[in-house]
Amino acid sequence: MGKAPSSNEFNEKPTASVHETRALPPPPYEIVRHVLGTRTLVYAKILERPIERNIIGGTIRRAQHSVEAIIKMRGDSWLPKEIDPYTDDSQFGCYFYAKSNPLPGPGGAPQHLTWGILNSTLEGLFQIAYFQGYSQEMNWRVVDSKWGQVGSGYIKAGSVDTDLGVIGKKANQTAVAVS
């Protein structure tokens, strides 16, 4: 496994107030986050298993940097079929998984994640996990206010290789190759 980022590595300011120690109901519960400046709503179902704050933060930021590089090189578009689902494994001890929504949305067609919406989703998840302090495994879904639910996924402890096997490993290698 790689080295996890130190606590001061994310010299970033939250876009929402940071919650201090708080009494929370036992998981699972859902947190909803609107990503500022976008039409993106992230619904994160917080699960029981904790993930160290810097590990989950580093994993999300690594995935976001990969997605931003793809947008810079190729522009915003649907995730290509060969890497949808998309995975990113930071090698810090957790991984990110995303897939397009196969169910029909407005107009009756299946909805697809775009690189831009995936980038916004990662920003929302970072706000939830790192700044709001919900550093736990989570399932999530993303809703675009125009297109409806366009994708879903999760952040889990572990690694792509052990949890997803060959399918996840191939998707991750393809994603890295594209970026």
C-alpha positions in Angstrom: 0.0 0.0 0.0 1.1 3.6 -0.6 1.6 6.2 2.0 -1.5 8.0 3.1 -1.5 11.8 2.9 -0.7 13.6 6.1 -3.4 15.7 7.8 -1.9 19.0 6.4 -1.6 17.8 2.8 -5.1 19.0 1.9 -4.5 22.7 2.4 -8.1 23.4 1.4 -11.0 25.3 2.8 -14.3 23.7 3.3 -17.3 25.0 1.3 -19.5 24.2 4.3 -19.0 24.5 8.0 -16.9 21.8 9.6 -18.9 19.9 12.2 -17.3 19.4 15.5 -17.8 16.3 17.6 -21.4 15.5 17.3 -23.8 12.8 18.4 -24.8 10.8 15.4 -27.4 8.1 15.0 -25.9 4.6 14.4 -25.3 4.0 10.7 -26.6 3.6 8.1 -28.0 7.1 7.5 -28.0 9.4 4.4 -26.3 12.7 4.0 -27.4 14.9 1.0 -24.9 17.4 -0.4 -25.4 20.0 -3.2 -22.1 20.7 -4.9 -21.9 24.5 -5.2 -21.8 25.9 -8.7 -23.3 22.7 -10.3 -26.7 20.9 -10.7 -25.3 18.0 -8.8 -26.8 16.5 -5.7 -24.9 13.7 -3.9 -26.8 11.3 -1.7 -24.3 9.4 0.5 -25.5 6.5 2.6 -23.0 6.4 5.5 -22.1 2.8 6.6 -20.6 1.5 9.8 -17.0 0.7 8.8 -14.7 3.7 9.5 -11.9 4.8 7.1 -9.2 7.1 8.4 -10.0 10.7 7.3 -6.8 11.2 5.4 -7.1 7.9 3.6 -10.6 8.6 2.4 -9.7 12.2 1.5 -6.6 11.1 -0.4 -8.5 8.4 -2.3 -11.2 10.9 -3.4 -8.7 13.6 -4.4 -6.6 11.1 -6.4 -9.7 10.0 -8.3 -10.7 13.6 -8.8 -7.2 14.5 -10.2 -7.5 11.6 -12.6 -10.9 12.7 -13.8 -9.8 16.3 -14.2 -6.9 15.2 -16.3 -9.3 13.3 -18.6 -11.5 16.3 -18.9 -8.5 18.5 -19.7 -7.3 16.1 -22.4 -10.6 15.0 -24.0 -13.3 17.3 -22.8 -16.5 16.4 -20.9 -18.4 13.4 -22.3 -20.0 10.2 -21.2 -17.8 7.7 -19.5 -16.8 5.3 -22.3 -18.5 1.9 -22.1 -15.2 0.1 -21.6 -14.5 1.9 -18.3 -18.1 2.3 -17.0 -18.0 1.3 -14.2 -15.0 3.4 -13.2 -12.8 2.5 -10.3 -9.9 4.3 -8.7 -7.7 2.6 -6.1 -5.4 4.9 -4.1 -3.4 2.0 -2.7 -3.9 3.8 0.7 -6.5 1.3 1.9 -9.7 2.2 0.3 -11.1 2.6 -3.2 -13.7 4.5 -5.2 -16.3 2.9 -7.6 -18.8 4.6 -9.9 -21.2 3.4 -12.6 -23.8 5.0 -14.8 -27.5 4.6 -14.0 -29.0 1.9 -16.2 -32.6 3.0 -15.4 -34.5 5.4 -17.7 -34.5 9.0 -16.8 -36.3 12.0 -18.3 -37.2 11.1 -21.9 -37.0 7.4 -21.2 -33.3 6.8 -22.0 -30.8 5.3 -19.6 -28.8 8.0 -17.9 -25.0 8.2 -18.1 -22.3 9.6 -15.9 -20.2 12.3 -17.6 -16.7 13.1 -16.5 -17.9 16.5 -15.4 -20.7 15.1 -13.2 -18.3 12.5 -11.8 -15.8 15.3 -11.0 -18.6 17.1 -9.1 -19.6 13.9 -7.4 -16.1 13.5 -6.1 -16.1 17.0 -4.8 -19.3 16.4 -3.0 -18.0 13.2 -1.5 -14.8 14.9 -0.4 -16.9 17.6 1.4 -19.0 14.9 3.1 -16.1 12.6 4.1 -13.2 15.0 4.8 -14.7 18.3 5.8 -18.0 17.2 7.4 -16.2 14.3 9.1 -18.2 11.3 7.8 -15.0 9.2 7.2 -16.7 5.9 6.7 -17.5 3.5 4.0 -20.4 4.8 2.0 -22.8 4.0 -0.9 -23.7 7.0 -3.0 -25.9 8.1 -5.8 -25.7 11.2 -7.9 -28.7 13.2 -9.2 -28.4 15.9 -11.8 -31.2 18.4 -11.5 -31.9 18.3 -15.3 -31.2 14.6 -16.1 -32.3 12.8 -12.8 -30.2 10.1 -11.2 -27.2 9.6 -13.5 -25.0 7.3 -11.4 -24.2 5.5 -8.2 -21.2 3.8 -6.5 -19.4 3.4 -3.3 -16.2 4.1 -1.3 -15.0 1.0 0.5 -12.1 0.0 2.7 -9.8 -2.5 1.0 -8.5 -2.6 -2.6 -9.9 -3.0 -6.1 -7.8 -6.2 -6.6 -9.1 -8.0 -3.6 -12.7 -6.8 -3.6 -13.6 -6.5 -7.3 -11.1 -9.0 -8.8 -10.2 -9.0 -12.4 -13.1 -6.8 -13.6 -12.3 -4.0 -11.2 -8.6 -4.3 -11.9 -9.1 -4.0 -15.7 -11.4 -1.0 -15.3 -8.8 0.7 -13.1 -6.0 0.0 -15.5 -8.0 1.3 -18.4 -9.0 4.4 -16.4 -5.3 5.1 -15.6 -4.4 4.5 -19.2 -7.0 7.0 -20.4 -5.8 9.7 -18.0 
